[in-house]
Amino acid sequence: MTMKKNSNQSAKIVLCIIALVVVALVFNVVFLGVTGKHLVSGNDIKDYAKNRGGGQKVETLQAKRGTIYSSDNEVIASDVKKYKLYAVLSKTRLTADKKPAYVVDKKETAKKLAPIIKMDEDKILERLNKNTYQVEFGSYGNNLSALVKDKIDALNLPGLEFTELTSRNYRYGDFASYEVGYAQVLTEELESKTTQSIVGQMGIEKTYNDELTGTNGQKIYLADNNNYILPNGIISETAPVAGNDVYLTIDTDIQTEMDLQMKKLIEAQKADKATCAIMEAKTGRILAVTNYPSFDPNKRDMKNYVDLFLNEAVEPGSVFKAFVYANALNDGRLNLKSTYPSGKFVYDKKLKPIRDWNKGEGWGTISYEKGFYYSSNTAICNMLTKITDKESLLQDYEDLGFFKAGEVDGLPTGSGVAGYKNNDGRLVEYLTTGYGQGSTFTGLQLMRGYSAFANDGKMVEPYLVEKVVNSETKENVYQAKTQYSKQIYSTSTVKKMRDLLSGVVNLKGSTGYPYHMDDIRLIGKTGTGQVAKDGRYRSNYYTNSFVGLAPYDDPEVVVVLWYQSYAGSAVNSAKVVNGVVRAALNKINEQPVKKVETSTFVLDSYLNQSVDFAKKILTSHQLSPLTIGDGKTVIDQYPKAKTELSSKSRVFLQTNGTNITMPSMEGWSRKEAEAFASMANIDLKFEGVGSIYKQSVTKGTKLKDNQKVTVYAK
């Protein structure tokens, strides 16, 4: 009986203890709910969970920004991964299996790292000897390429780690840079976390920023109390979505030719400002555009923030006369064979007369037709005061889009100033505007206006963006369409204007004869305008201009050029125009190569494959692999995966080896040479246009980083 009684008492005691525990737990839950603190420890549970990361760690997966391509599918702007090197010094940093994840042998690390990052060994060692958790290496350790990173990884030295950085790279540097613009990495604080994103700041990069920007993804991991990711601890993952790709109308071959010719002109004429552009006359596609001064988007070394082609309004001189002639012809008021007295025109007896450019000597009494060929200012003055319907002409100015601001694919365009609307409508500004002085016009406006002479009296609207493509599905998100103005000139007027413009370029004695081409019938008009500064015209300083079309019978391109300097030269200007027009027409009329029996192969990705394996695959499909470096693993390739190639095509395989030798580039294209230069990290200079026939560094020479190599093409 006693035993049974003791058992009952023990049971009651256990039940009481359980009841007390339950009551305590319930009370703790209530206390926690009210105060947010643990009853016993007093810890703030919310802060604890926050500091622990809630048992989770979130990683943002950066979305790739869309790529900007040229019309011939060359990469103009793309994301590029760079790396920042740092060294962990604290002995508390261990790997998961308790091995050192810090710098163990500092002298050995400094010795092996120095030649790779080009930093003095003693200075590296000085940093490694600091009493801190980790150190960086300044500019020597920043913006490292994947190739340099691989070289450091190959050392297998503990404690050397990297921060991956994504930046924007502009493959061709100064290449239509005011139109392409630039994007840069911006940092912002969001919910106590630092985030970085690439944002367009100028040009197409800015106006198409929404299309180019992708959607970031994220990866959520299970973490321990120290916020370290647990093995196989991925809880969820949302993949990033890349931004859309933008394809420009600019052609790399035409742009390269224009840049080359403009550089020569600027140097020869010591020009302070210059711009040139060429457009496909039937569609409005701008094929190339150059501004000087310009800048490299990779460096953002801008000296001038104005897009001279789109925004700089100048007094271009006599190129504007074409619109005065076209109006009078279209209204049926002008007989080109009618005559007038050239030399001087008196519009106010109290003021100096308007003179022709040859010191007012003129050419005697001549026809208005010859007046156009000789670029006579007095021809315009006689027309405007005796022949032209002023209201009709001013309506033409309105219809042609002069003196109006606008935009091209979101890029703002300048308006220019109508001088005749100021100064209480004085006659002199109305007269001088007729020959391109006293009012200002942009290169874009002149090019668009002249396009009416190529499209049966209708202007075409210029544009720079051909299409926007979903980078994953390859479907077009946007496709540009050609837009025409209303009918401004009749068919007969256009025919007469082409004849006049042809006479300027192709008749000996005319002002534009230096632009004459034997193989192409170029037509156009020259101009020379004074340049105002602080309300007065500068002495002996001019805007030299040319606007033209080619070929005469059915123009396919419109070209505009102007530059400002103390010395003008129609011969040097003609070299630019002729070279660019020829390059553009060759590209537009490029005939497809006659098809022959040949095999094609779509490239796979050979990244991280062995060099021997990649070469075996390529040679088996009659392709010509060229390895860059003496490594055993492929870390990059050109062309990229999914490119279709015909037999005998070259494929560049960049390896993880550091010894790179110079190949023979004879017969290579510019694109192939630039691909090699990028992978080999050499400074390539290109002279001429076409296939390479000579190089400054002989085949077999061991190349150094940033070594200068010049190649010559024809």
JORATA-V761456 format. One record per residue. N is the residue number from 1. RES is the residue in one letter. PHI is phi in whole degrees, -180 to 180 (999 if undefined). PSI is psi in radians with two decimals (999 if undefined). NEAR is the number of other ideal C-beta (glycine too) atoms within 12 Angstrom. Layout:
BEGIN
<<N,RES,PHI,PSI,NEAR> <N,RES,PHI,PSI,NEAR>>
END
This chain:
BEGIN
<<1,M,999,-0.71,7> <2,T,-61,-0.73,8> <3,M,-61,-0.71,9> <4,K,-67,-0.66,10> <5,K,-66,-0.71,11> <6,N,-64,-0.67,12> <7,S,-63,-0.70,13> <8,N,-66,-0.70,14> <9,Q,-65,-0.68,14> <10,S,-64,-0.72,14> <11,A,-62,-0.69,14> <12,K,-66,-0.67,14> <13,I,-64,-0.75,14> <14,V,-62,-0.75,14> <15,L,-63,-0.69,14> <16,C,-63,-0.73,14> <17,I,-62,-0.79,14> <18,I,-61,-0.73,14> <19,A,-62,-0.74,14> <20,L,-62,-0.70,14> <21,V,-63,-0.77,14> <22,V,-63,-0.76,14> <23,V,-61,-0.71,15> <24,A,-64,-0.75,16> <25,L,-63,-0.79,17> <26,V,-62,-0.75,15> <27,F,-63,-0.69,18> <28,N,-63,-0.70,21> <29,V,-64,-0.77,16> <30,V,-64,-0.77,13> <31,F,-62,-0.72,19> <32,L,-65,-0.72,22> <33,G,-64,-0.63,15> <34,V,-80,-0.79,11> <35,T,-100,-0.38,17> <36,G,78,0.17,17> <37,K,-120,2.63,18> <38,H,-74,2.37,21> <39,L,-62,-0.76,21> <40,V,-82,-0.93,13> <41,S,-81,-0.42,12> <42,G,77,0.05,15> <43,N,-68,2.46,18> <44,D,-79,1.95,15> <45,I,-66,-0.59,23> <46,K,-65,-0.79,16> <47,D,-64,-0.68,14> <48,Y,-62,-0.81,19> <49,A,-64,-0.66,18> <50,K,-66,-0.77,17> <51,N,-67,-0.58,17> <52,R,-78,-0.18,20> <53,G,80,0.30,25> <54,G,64,0.37,20> <55,G,78,0.12,23> <56,Q,-134,2.70,23> <57,K,-131,2.23,26> <58,V,-107,2.24,26> <59,E,-115,2.22,25> <60,T,-81,2.26,23> <61,L,-99,1.86,23> <62,Q,-67,2.31,29> <63,A,-81,2.49,28> <64,K,-72,2.32,29> <65,R,-74,2.51,40> <66,G,-59,2.70,39> <67,T,-94,2.52,38> <68,I,-101,2.17,53> <69,Y,-113,2.74,32> <70,S,-81,3.05,38> <71,S,-68,-0.40,33> <72,D,-100,0.49,25> <73,N,66,0.45,23> <74,E,-91,2.48,34> <75,V,-73,2.15,32> <76,I,-99,-0.78,44> <77,A,-140,2.32,45> <78,S,-154,2.83,34> <79,D,-73,2.53,33> <80,V,-139,2.41,28> <81,K,-90,2.25,25> <82,K,-122,2.87,25> <83,Y,-132,2.48,30> <84,K,-108,2.21,29> <85,L,-90,2.40,39> <86,Y,-143,2.77,30> <87,A,-120,2.24,38> <88,V,-87,2.22,29> <89,L,-109,-0.40,28> <90,S,-71,2.29,18> <91,K,-75,-0.05,17> <92,T,-78,-0.25,13> <93,R,-83,1.93,24> <94,L,-127,2.74,18> <95,T,-77,3.06,14> <96,A,-60,-0.53,13> <97,D,-99,0.46,8> <98,K,68,0.40,10> <99,K,-93,2.74,13> <100,P,-61,2.26,21> <101,A,-116,0.50,25> <102,Y,-128,2.94,28> <103,V,-69,2.09,35> <104,V,-93,-0.99,22> <105,D,-105,1.72,21> <106,K,-69,-0.68,27> <107,K,-66,-0.77,19> <108,E,-65,-0.69,21> <109,T,-63,-0.80,35> <110,A,-63,-0.72,31> <111,K,-63,-0.80,20> <112,K,-78,-0.50,25> <113,L,-80,-0.57,39> <114,A,-53,-0.91,26> <115,P,-68,-0.36,20> <116,I,-80,-0.77,31> <117,I,-97,0.06,37> <118,K,61,0.65,21> <119,M,-116,2.51,29> <120,D,-59,2.34,18> <121,E,-59,-0.73,23> <122,D,-66,-0.63,15> <123,K,-70,-0.62,22> <124,I,-64,-0.80,35> <125,L,-63,-0.65,25> <126,E,-60,-0.69,18> <127,R,-71,-0.69,31> <128,L,-68,-0.34,35> <129,N,-90,0.08,18> <130,K,-73,2.63,20> <131,N,-94,1.38,11> <132,T,-152,2.96,16> <133,Y,-69,-0.79,19> <134,Q,-153,2.81,27> <135,V,-134,2.74,33> <136,E,-114,3.09,28> <137,F,-123,0.45,36> <138,G,61,-2.55,19> <139,S,-65,-0.43,14> <140,Y,-67,-0.49,26> <141,G,-103,0.05,33> <142,N,-99,2.73,21> <143,N,53,0.76,27> <144,L,-81,2.45,36> <145,S,-77,2.92,30> <146,A,-62,-0.59,27> <147,L,-66,-0.75,31> <148,V,-66,-0.72,33> <149,K,-59,-0.76,28> <150,D,-63,-0.64,28> <151,K,-64,-0.71,33> <152,I,-70,-0.73,34> <153,D,-59,-0.63,24> <154,A,-66,-0.28,23> <155,L,-71,-0.38,26> <156,N,55,0.73,14> <157,L,-99,2.20,30> <158,P,-68,2.62,24> <159,G,93,-0.21,34> <160,L,-92,2.03,44> <161,E,-132,2.94,28> <162,F,-132,2.59,29> <163,T,-107,2.18,20> <164,E,-84,2.28,21> <165,L,-124,2.37,26> <166,T,-108,2.22,30> <167,S,-131,3.09,31> <168,R,-101,2.32,41> <169,N,-121,2.39,31> <170,Y,-113,1.78,34> <171,R,-57,-0.70,32> <172,Y,-98,0.09,35> <173,G,64,-2.16,28> <174,D,-72,1.61,33> <175,F,-146,1.72,40> <176,A,48,0.74,50> <177,S,-68,-0.55,41> <178,Y,-69,-0.52,41> <179,E,-83,-0.79,49> <180,V,-66,-0.73,50> <181,G,77,-2.68,39> <182,Y,-155,2.76,37> <183,A,-126,2.66,40> <184,Q,-142,2.83,27> <185,V,-77,2.18,25> <186,L,-114,2.48,19> <187,T,-111,2.39,14> <188,E,-143,2.70,13> <189,E,-96,2.16,10> <190,L,-135,2.01,13> <191,E,53,0.85,10> <192,S,65,0.26,9> <193,K,-121,2.46,15> <194,T,-87,2.15,13> <195,T,-121,2.61,22> <196,Q,-124,2.49,23> <197,S,-150,2.67,30> <198,I,-94,2.14,35> <199,V,-126,2.33,26> <200,G,-67,2.33,33> <201,Q,-115,-0.25,22> <202,M,-163,2.68,31> <203,G,65,-2.68,44> <204,I,-60,-0.58,48> <205,E,-56,-0.60,42> <206,K,-86,-0.84,30> <207,T,-70,-0.44,28> <208,Y,-109,0.45,38> <209,N,-60,-0.72,30> <210,D,-62,-0.70,21> <211,E,-71,-0.64,32> <212,L,-78,-0.44,43> <213,T,-79,2.26,30> <214,G,-89,-3.04,29> <215,T,-113,2.12,24> <216,N,-66,2.60,26> <217,G,-107,-3.03,20> <218,Q,-154,2.71,23> <219,K,-127,2.23,22> <220,I,-109,2.18,22> <221,Y,-111,2.71,24> <222,L,-85,2.26,23> <223,A,-122,2.73,24> <224,D,-88,-3.01,17> <225,N,-63,-0.40,15> <226,N,-95,0.19,14> <227,N,66,0.40,20> <228,Y,-89,2.48,20> <229,I,-70,2.32,22> <230,L,-81,2.61,19> <231,P,-56,2.39,12> <232,N,52,0.67,8> <233,G,-99,0.36,22> <234,I,-73,2.10,19> <235,I,-88,-0.82,21> <236,S,-155,2.80,17> <237,E,-148,2.25,16> <238,T,-115,2.04,18> <239,A,-71,2.50,17> <240,P,-71,2.70,25> <241,V,-113,2.08,21> <242,A,-66,2.68,28> <243,G,-72,2.92,38> <244,N,-76,2.68,34> <245,D,-92,2.51,38> <246,V,-114,2.22,48> <247,Y,-107,2.15,39> <248,L,-87,2.89,45> <249,T,-83,-0.20,41> <250,I,-70,2.34,48> <251,D,-102,2.27,39> <252,T,-66,-0.63,33> <253,D,-68,-0.77,33> <254,I,-68,-0.73,44> <255,Q,-62,-0.73,42> <256,T,-63,-0.75,39> <257,E,-63,-0.76,38> <258,M,-63,-0.80,48> <259,D,-60,-0.72,35> <260,L,-64,-0.83,32> <261,Q,-69,-0.66,37> <262,M,-68,-0.63,42> <263,K,-60,-0.76,28> <264,K,-64,-0.72,27> <265,L,-64,-0.82,40> <266,I,-61,-0.73,32> <267,E,-68,-0.74,17> <268,A,-68,-0.68,21> <269,Q,-98,-0.03,32> <270,K,51,0.82,19> <271,A,-72,2.50,36> <272,D,-89,-0.60,27> <273,K,-140,2.58,36> <274,A,-162,2.61,44> <275,T,-151,2.62,49> <276,C,-150,2.50,52> <277,A,-150,2.64,52> <278,I,-135,2.42,53> <279,M,-129,2.53,50> <280,E,-72,2.02,39> <281,A,-64,-0.58,40> <282,K,-83,-0.43,22> <283,T,-112,-0.50,27> <284,G,93,0.04,35> <285,R,-70,2.08,41> <286,I,-79,2.03,49> <287,L,-87,-0.44,46> <288,A,-166,2.61,47> <289,V,-154,2.37,47> <290,T,-131,2.42,46> <291,N,-126,2.54,42> <292,Y,-138,2.26,39> <293,P,-67,2.66,28> <294,S,-128,-2.87,38> <295,F,-157,2.82,28> <296,D,-98,2.04,22> <297,P,-60,-0.41,37> <298,N,-69,-0.52,26> <299,K,-105,-0.42,16> <300,R,54,0.81,23> <301,D,-91,1.00,16> <302,M,-77,2.33,22> <303,K,-106,-0.37,16> <304,N,-136,2.28,20> <305,Y,-100,0.14,20> <306,V,-105,2.28,26> <307,D,-75,1.83,39> <308,L,-63,-0.62,38> <309,F,-70,-0.80,47> <310,L,-84,-0.50,40> <311,N,-125,-0.42,31> <312,E,-80,1.95,36> <313,A,-93,2.21,36> <314,V,-128,2.91,44> <315,E,-91,1.73,39> <316,P,-83,-0.18,47> <317,G,85,-2.59,40> <318,S,-69,-0.12,44> <319,V,-60,-0.38,46> <320,F,-78,-0.28,47> <321,K,-60,-0.46,51> <322,A,-57,-0.62,50> <323,F,-76,-0.52,50> <324,V,-70,-0.78,48> <325,Y,-62,-0.79,47> <326,A,-62,-0.67,44> <327,N,-65,-0.82,40> <328,A,-66,-0.66,39> <329,L,-67,-0.73,38> <330,N,-67,-0.58,33> <331,D,-83,-0.05,24> <332,G,72,0.39,16> <333,R,-98,-0.31,24> <334,L,-110,2.19,35> <335,N,-103,1.97,17> <336,L,-61,-0.38,28> <337,K,-86,-0.17,13> <338,S,-64,2.69,22> <339,T,-115,2.88,20> <340,Y,-153,2.79,35> <341,P,-84,2.02,25> <342,S,-84,3.05,33> <343,G,110,-1.22,28> <344,K,-137,2.65,23> <345,F,-136,2.09,34> <346,V,-95,1.99,21> <347,Y,-105,-0.26,27> <348,D,-155,2.05,15> <349,K,-62,-0.34,7> <350,K,-85,-0.21,8> <351,L,-119,2.88,13> <352,K,-65,2.48,13> <353,P,-72,2.80,21> <354,I,-81,2.34,34> <355,R,-116,2.71,22> <356,D,-75,2.79,32> <357,W,-65,-0.32,34> <358,N,-90,0.90,19> <359,K,63,0.41,9> <360,G,82,0.12,20> <361,E,-73,-0.62,15> <362,G,68,-2.82,29> <363,W,-134,0.45,26> <364,G,78,-2.70,18> <365,T,-85,2.01,18> <366,I,-132,2.93,26> <367,S,-78,2.78,25> <368,Y,-65,-0.48,36> <369,E,-62,-0.87,29> <370,K,-67,-0.56,29> <371,G,-60,-0.58,45> <372,F,-73,-0.74,45> <373,Y,-63,-0.67,35> <374,Y,-89,-0.04,36> <375,S,60,0.96,43> <376,S,-84,2.14,44> <377,N,-69,-0.63,43> <378,T,-69,-0.43,40> <379,A,-61,-0.77,46> <380,I,-64,-0.78,45> <381,C,-61,-0.76,39> <382,N,-64,-0.73,36> <383,M,-63,-0.81,38> <384,L,-68,-0.49,38> <385,T,-96,-0.37,26> <386,K,-122,-0.33,22> <387,I,-122,-0.85,29> <388,T,-70,2.49,35> <389,D,-85,1.91,21> <390,K,-58,-0.79,26> <391,E,-62,-0.67,13> <392,S,-65,-0.75,26> <393,L,-66,-0.76,36> <394,L,-65,-0.53,26> <395,Q,-68,-0.65,19> <396,D,-61,-0.76,36> <397,Y,-56,-0.73,33> <398,E,-65,-0.82,21> <399,D,-67,-0.53,27> <400,L,-79,-0.12,36> <401,G,84,0.28,33> <402,F,-75,2.62,39> <403,F,64,0.46,28> <404,K,-127,2.34,24> <405,A,-78,2.77,20> <406,G,-165,-2.64,24> <407,E,-156,2.71,22> <408,V,-125,1.93,40> <409,D,51,0.75,37> <410,G,86,-0.21,26> <411,L,-81,2.21,35> <412,P,-67,2.53,22> <413,T,-122,2.53,36> <414,G,-72,2.81,31> <415,S,-99,-0.60,24> <416,G,79,3.01,35> <417,V,-126,2.27,26> <418,A,-87,1.71,25> <419,G,-60,-0.56,31> <420,Y,-70,-0.24,28> <421,K,-84,-0.23,21> <422,N,-100,-3.08,17> <423,N,53,0.66,17> <424,D,57,0.58,11> <425,G,66,0.63,15> <426,R,-61,2.60,18> <427,L,-62,-0.66,24> <428,V,-60,-0.71,30> <429,E,-68,-0.57,26> <430,Y,-65,-0.69,34> <431,L,-71,-0.84,37> <432,T,-67,-0.56,36> <433,T,-58,-0.62,43> <434,G,-61,-0.45,46> <435,Y,-116,0.48,45> <436,G,78,0.46,44> <437,Q,-129,2.65,39> <438,G,85,-0.33,35> <439,S,-130,2.78,37> <440,T,-123,2.62,36> <441,F,-142,2.61,47> <442,T,-92,2.80,42> <443,G,-60,-0.66,48> <444,L,-61,-0.78,49> <445,Q,-62,-0.74,45> <446,L,-66,-0.75,53> <447,M,-64,-0.77,49> <448,R,-65,-0.72,43> <449,G,-63,-0.78,50> <450,Y,-67,-0.38,48> <451,S,-63,-0.34,47> <452,A,-64,-0.46,41> <453,F,-81,-0.06,47> <454,A,-109,-0.21,40> <455,N,-128,0.74,35> <456,D,56,0.65,26> <457,G,95,0.02,32> <458,K,-110,2.43,29> <459,M,-81,2.67,39> <460,V,-109,2.50,37> <461,E,-85,2.12,31> <462,P,-69,2.57,46> <463,Y,-148,2.83,37> <464,L,-117,-0.45,46> <465,V,-103,2.05,42> <466,E,-79,-0.78,33> <467,K,-164,2.82,30> <468,V,-121,2.26,30> <469,V,-123,2.34,28> <470,N,-63,2.10,21> <471,S,-68,-0.31,31> <472,E,-98,-0.81,19> <473,T,-88,-0.29,12> <474,K,66,0.30,15> <475,E,-88,2.54,14> <476,N,-71,2.21,20> <477,V,-91,-0.54,24> <478,Y,-148,2.46,22> <479,Q,-134,2.15,14> <480,A,-66,2.62,28> <481,K,-128,2.49,16> <482,T,-71,2.36,23> <483,Q,-125,2.30,19> <484,Y,-111,2.70,23> <485,S,-82,-3.11,25> <486,K,-71,2.96,17> <487,Q,-70,2.08,18> <488,I,-102,-0.73,37> <489,Y,-123,2.67,37> <490,S,-79,2.91,21> <491,T,-60,-0.74,19> <492,S,-67,-0.62,16> <493,T,-65,-0.76,32> <494,V,-61,-0.73,35> <495,K,-63,-0.77,23> <496,K,-65,-0.67,30> <497,M,-68,-0.67,43> <498,R,-63,-0.68,41> <499,D,-63,-0.76,28> <500,L,-63,-0.79,42> <501,L,-66,-0.55,46> <502,S,-69,-0.69,35> <503,G,-62,-0.64,33> <504,V,-60,-0.68,44> <505,V,-93,-0.55,42> <506,N,-111,-0.04,30> <507,L,-103,2.21,22> <508,K,-60,2.41,13> <509,G,99,-0.33,18> <510,S,-78,2.76,31> <511,T,-65,-0.46,42> <512,G,-99,0.19,42> <513,Y,-61,-0.51,24> <514,P,-59,-0.34,28> <515,Y,-87,-0.06,42> <516,H,-58,2.39,32> <517,M,-122,2.37,28> <518,D,-74,-0.56,11> <519,D,-96,-0.30,13> <520,I,-134,2.35,33> <521,R,-87,1.53,27> <522,L,-79,2.48,43> <523,I,-129,2.71,46> <524,G,168,-2.97,55> <525,K,-141,2.43,49> <526,T,-93,2.86,48> <527,G,-157,2.60,41> <528,T,-137,2.08,39> <529,G,-123,2.52,39> <530,Q,-72,2.72,28> <531,V,-115,2.13,33> <532,A,-87,2.51,24> <533,K,-148,2.19,13> <534,D,56,0.68,7> <535,G,83,0.05,6> <536,R,-135,2.65,10> <537,Y,-77,2.39,18> <538,R,-73,2.54,19> <539,S,-78,2.21,11> <540,N,59,0.49,13> <541,Y,-125,2.19,26> <542,Y,-135,2.77,36> <543,T,-95,2.04,44> <544,N,-101,2.22,45> <545,S,-137,2.78,49> <546,F,-152,2.36,54> <547,V,-130,2.29,52> <548,G,-149,3.02,52> <549,L,-136,2.75,49> <550,A,-160,2.58,44> <551,P,-79,2.95,29> <552,Y,-57,-0.85,31> <553,D,-69,-0.56,17> <554,D,-154,1.43,22> <555,P,-56,2.31,39> <556,E,-108,-0.35,32> <557,V,-135,2.65,47> <558,V,-122,2.29,48> <559,V,-125,2.47,56> <560,V,-132,2.45,50> <561,L,-145,2.36,55> <562,W,-148,2.60,53> <563,Y,-148,2.72,50> <564,Q,-118,2.23,37> <565,S,-166,3.04,28> <566,Y,-80,-0.38,18> <567,A,-125,2.18,22> <568,G,-105,2.61,36> <569,S,-147,1.94,27> <570,A,-65,-0.54,32> <571,V,-64,-0.84,22> <572,N,-70,-0.64,31> <573,S,-63,-0.69,45> <574,A,-64,-0.58,33> <575,K,-62,-0.66,29> <576,V,-67,-0.94,46> <577,V,-61,-0.85,48> <578,N,-61,-0.77,36> <579,G,-65,-0.73,37> <580,V,-71,-0.75,47> <581,V,-63,-0.76,47> <582,R,-64,-0.76,31> <583,A,-63,-0.71,34> <584,A,-69,-0.78,44> <585,L,-67,-0.64,32> <586,N,-61,-0.70,24> <587,K,-73,-0.75,32> <588,I,-64,-0.70,28> <589,N,-99,0.31,17> <590,E,-59,2.07,14> <591,Q,-82,2.41,8> <592,P,-62,2.43,7> <593,V,-64,2.43,8> <594,K,-59,2.25,7> <595,K,-70,2.34,8> <596,V,-126,2.83,11> <597,E,-68,1.95,8> <598,T,-150,2.62,17> <599,S,-89,2.65,16> <600,T,-125,2.77,18> <601,F,-148,2.34,26> <602,V,-92,2.10,19> <603,L,-65,2.43,29> <604,D,-91,3.07,24> <605,S,-87,2.20,20> <606,Y,-106,0.21,32> <607,L,-63,2.36,24> <608,N,70,0.09,22> <609,Q,-87,2.83,26> <610,S,-73,2.58,20> <611,V,-60,-0.76,31> <612,D,-60,-0.72,19> <613,F,-64,-0.81,20> <614,A,-62,-0.77,35> <615,K,-63,-0.67,25> <616,K,-63,-0.79,16> <617,I,-64,-0.81,25> <618,L,-66,-0.81,32> <619,T,-65,-0.54,19> <620,S,-67,-0.34,14> <621,H,-107,0.42,25> <622,Q,62,0.53,19> <623,L,-100,2.81,33> <624,S,-112,1.67,23> <625,P,-76,2.48,35> <626,L,-129,2.05,34> <627,T,-89,2.48,35> <628,I,-116,1.92,36> <629,G,97,2.90,31> <630,D,-108,0.43,18> <631,G,-80,3.06,28> <632,K,-105,-0.16,21> <633,T,-124,2.45,27> <634,V,-83,2.21,37> <635,I,-114,-0.18,36> <636,D,-162,2.81,36> <637,Q,-149,2.72,38> <638,Y,-145,2.25,35> <639,P,-67,2.94,31> <640,K,-75,2.94,23> <641,A,-58,2.60,20> <642,K,78,0.09,13> <643,T,-82,2.33,23> <644,E,-93,2.20,19> <645,L,-123,2.62,28> <646,S,-90,2.90,23> <647,S,-60,2.64,20> <648,K,77,-0.04,19> <649,S,-68,2.61,28> <650,R,-84,2.46,32> <651,V,-129,2.16,41> <652,F,-94,2.26,42> <653,L,-117,1.91,43> <654,Q,-85,2.24,37> <655,T,-105,3.04,36> <656,N,-86,0.24,32> <657,G,-85,2.69,25> <658,T,-99,-0.28,27> <659,N,-91,1.93,19> <660,I,-118,2.24,33> <661,T,-112,2.70,24> <662,M,-77,2.19,27> <663,P,-87,3.05,33> <664,S,-84,2.15,21> <665,M,-98,0.18,36> <666,E,-58,2.21,19> <667,G,88,-0.09,20> <668,W,-74,2.69,30> <669,S,-88,2.92,27> <670,R,-60,-0.70,33> <671,K,-63,-0.72,32> <672,E,-66,-0.74,30> <673,A,-64,-0.69,38> <674,E,-71,-0.59,32> <675,A,-64,-0.79,32> <676,F,-61,-0.78,39> <677,A,-60,-0.71,38> <678,S,-64,-0.76,29> <679,M,-73,-0.63,34> <680,A,-86,-0.11,39> <681,N,59,0.88,27> <682,I,-115,2.78,32> <683,D,-95,1.75,21> <684,L,-96,2.26,36> <685,K,-114,2.30,22> <686,F,-112,2.17,35> <687,E,-115,2.13,23> <688,G,94,3.09,21> <689,V,-129,2.36,29> <690,G,123,-2.61,23> <691,S,-85,2.56,20> <692,I,-75,2.37,32> <693,Y,-125,-0.20,18> <694,K,-153,2.63,23> <695,Q,-141,2.65,31> <696,S,-81,-0.37,21> <697,V,-112,2.21,28> <698,T,-72,2.69,16> <699,K,-58,2.41,16> <700,G,93,-0.16,13> <701,T,-70,2.34,19> <702,K,-74,2.19,19> <703,L,-90,2.54,30> <704,K,-105,2.78,20> <705,D,-59,2.35,22> <706,N,63,0.35,14> <707,Q,-65,2.42,21> <708,K,-82,2.22,17> <709,V,-133,2.23,32> <710,T,-109,2.32,21> <711,V,-121,2.62,36> <712,Y,-120,2.32,23> <713,A,-128,2.74,30> <714,K,-156,999,15>>
END
